[in-house]
Amino acid sequence: MASEQWEYETLKPPRGATKKESVDPKAALNELGKEGWELADTIDYVGGGTNLLVLKRRVDE
């Protein structure tokens, strides 16, 4: 049995006009979801806040 192979992508949550607060990334996530990506994890700033969203999708062999 072969092990599953994955590829990864990162998405930086878009920032609003103030550049401090994140804007809802739903549209970007829905587009990536149509391409087979799924949210796997987040990478957070020290002290709070999300820096990157980590997505993954299975690689077809």
C-alpha positions as CSV (number, residue, x, y, z in Angstrom):
1,M,0.0,0.0,0.0
2,A,1.5,3.3,-1.1
3,S,1.5,6.2,1.3
4,E,-0.6,9.2,0.4
5,Q,1.2,12.1,-1.2
6,W,0.2,15.7,-0.4
7,E,1.1,19.1,-1.7
8,Y,0.7,22.3,0.3
9,E,-0.2,25.9,-0.3
10,T,-0.3,28.9,2.0
11,L,-2.7,31.8,2.0
12,K,-2.0,35.0,3.9
13,P,-5.4,36.3,5.2
14,P,-6.2,39.6,3.4
15,R,-6.0,42.7,5.5
16,G,-8.5,45.6,5.6
17,A,-7.8,49.2,5.0
18,T,-6.1,49.6,8.4
19,K,-3.7,46.7,7.6
20,K,-4.3,45.4,11.1
21,E,-7.5,43.4,11.0
22,S,-8.0,40.4,8.7
23,V,-10.8,40.5,6.2
24,D,-12.9,37.3,5.9
25,P,-11.0,35.0,3.5
26,K,-14.1,33.0,2.6
27,A,-14.0,33.9,-1.1
28,A,-10.4,32.9,-1.5
29,L,-10.9,29.7,0.5
30,N,-14.0,28.8,-1.6
31,E,-11.9,29.2,-4.8
32,L,-9.1,27.1,-3.5
33,G,-11.7,24.5,-2.3
34,K,-13.0,24.2,-5.9
35,E,-9.4,23.3,-6.9
36,G,-9.3,20.5,-4.2
37,W,-7.5,22.4,-1.5
38,E,-8.6,21.9,2.2
39,L,-7.5,23.9,5.3
40,A,-5.0,21.9,7.2
41,D,-3.6,24.3,9.8
42,T,-2.8,27.9,10.7
43,I,0.5,29.6,11.5
44,D,-0.1,32.3,14.1
45,Y,1.7,35.3,15.2
46,V,3.3,35.2,18.7
47,G,0.8,37.1,20.9
48,G,-2.3,36.2,18.7
49,G,-3.6,36.6,15.2
50,T,-3.3,34.4,12.2
51,N,-0.3,34.9,9.9
52,L,-0.9,32.1,7.3
53,L,-3.5,29.6,6.5
54,V,-2.0,26.2,5.4
55,L,-3.9,24.2,2.9
56,K,-3.3,20.7,1.4
57,R,-4.5,18.5,-1.4
58,R,-3.8,15.0,-2.4
59,V,-1.4,14.5,-5.3
60,D,-2.6,12.1,-7.9
61,E,0.0,9.6,-8.9
